[in-house]
Amino acid sequence: MIMRQGQQLLLPANPLFVWGSLIVAMLLNMLPLGRVPWMPDFLALVLVFWNVHQPLRVGIGAAFVFGLTMDVHQAALLGQHAWAYTALCFFATSIHRRLLWFTVPSQALQVLPLFVAAHALELGIRLASGGVFPGWTLALAPASEALLWPVASILLLAPQRRAPDRDQNRPL
């Protein structure tokens, strides 16, 4: 793949860091702050990020398992989050090659429809099973997830940006 001018060559991603970041995101979702509709879904954000940057390491199966875990934790309809996360990761994997050619702010705009579709799918499943409408503040969650995309890019790619062996003669 041809790199853009000025783009930094990244080290391979450490599998422990990838899976650790997914577990930390799941734990952030599980904090007992009370589930408010406008709160961003950190696990969905990190799942999409790693499906874009490491699609062979984090896949749809992992999204399904994390979704079932979130369903059990939130006492939601079993499969509600699993289906949404699976669809989210499928579409993130399908656009990952095209998405990486854009700058990070442009990427945030392009993943916004993915987050909107995932929240709409969760809402549709919740309403079809007889749940109540959480309110229009639910529309703020995908926007906040898209706004967190640059922050996630900086934090999650930081370990890959360091030099493997630092010395005075290697500019990487």
N, C-alpha and C positions, 0 to 999 in steps of 0.2 A: 504494500500500500504506500502510495506517495504521500509524504507528510507536507503540511503547509509550512510556509516560511516562518521560522521562529518557534515552531512547536517543539516542545521538549520530548525527548525520547524517554519513555517510562520503563522502569524495572518491572519484572513480572510481579503480579499480585501474590502476596503471601496468603495461602488458604486459611491459616488461622486468623489472620486479620479480617478476611472477607466474612467468615462465619461468625467471628466475634462481633463484628459490626452489626450483623443481622440479629444476633441475640441481644445486643445492647438496644437496638431499635425496638425489638419486641418488648423488652423490659420497660422502655420508655412509654410504649403504648399501654403497658399494664400498670403504670403508676396509678395509685388510688386518688386521682385528682377529680374524679367524676367525669364521665364521658359527656362532653359538651359537643354539640354538632359541628362547631366551627374549628375544633381542635384538629391539627394536621395528623395524618396517619403516618407516623415515622417509619413503620415497617414497610408500608407500601412505597414510600420514597426510596428507602435503601434497597428494596427488592428491585425496583425499576432501575436504580443506578447500577447495581451489579449485573442485572440482565443486559444492560446496554454495554457495560465495560468488560464483563466476563461472562458471556452467555453460555459457555461450555461448563463453567464451574457452578453457577447458580442457575437453576432452570425452573421449569414449571412444576416439577415434583416438589421442590423445596418450597415454592410458593403455596402449593396445596397444603403441605404439612403445617407451615406457619399459619395459613388461613384457618385450618381446623383448630390449631392451638388458640388463636384469637377468638374463634367461635365459642370454644369451651370456656375461656376466661371471661368473656363478656356475657355469657349465657344467652347468646344469640341463636338464631335458627342454625342448626348444624349444616354447614356448607355455604352459608351466606358470605363470609369473608373468604373462604377457600375458593369459591367460584370467582369472586371479584379479583382476588390476587392472581389466580390462574390466568384469567383473561388479560389482566394488566401485564403480566409477565410475557404472555404470548405476543401481545402487540408491541411490547418494548423490545423483545428479541427480533421481531420482524422489521423494526425500523432502526436497529442498532448500527448498522453500517452507514446508513445515510445520516443519522443523527450525529455521529462523531466528526463529520466534516464541518459542522457549524461551531460557532463560538458558544461559550457556556450560557450567556443570556438568551441567545437564539434557541439553544436546546431547551431552556426553561419554557419558552413559549410553545415549543413543539411537544413537550410532554404534558402540558396543561390539558389538552383534550383526552389524553389517557387517564389522567386523574379524575377528570369530570365523568368519563364513561364508567370508571370503577365505582365512584360514589353513586352514580345513577343506577348501576347494576345492584349494588348493595341496597339502595333505597327501594328499588323495584321488588327485590326479593322480600324485604321487610314488609312492604305494603301488601304484597300478594299473600303473605302468610298471616295477615290480620294485625300487623303492627300499626303503631300510630306514626303520623308524619312528624318528624323532629323539628320542623320549622325551616324557614328560608335561610337561616344562618348556616345551614349545611352547605350552601353554595360557596361559603368562604373557605372551606377546608381544601378543595382542589387548588384554589388560588394561593393559599398559604403554602401548600406543598410545592407548587411551582416556584414560589418565591424562595423556598428553602433549597432549591436545586443547586444554585451556585455555591451555597454554604456546604452542601453535601459534596459537591465536586472538589472543593478545596480540602475539606477534612479527609475524605476517603481516598483521594489520590496523593495525599501528602507523603505517605510512606514509599510510594513508588517514584517520587521525584528526587530522592536523595541519591547520591553517588554510591556505587557498590563499594569502592575503595577510594577514600578521599586522599588526594595528594596534590602537590602543587602543579603538576604537569597535565592533569586531566581536567578539562573545563566543564565536564558534565557534573 
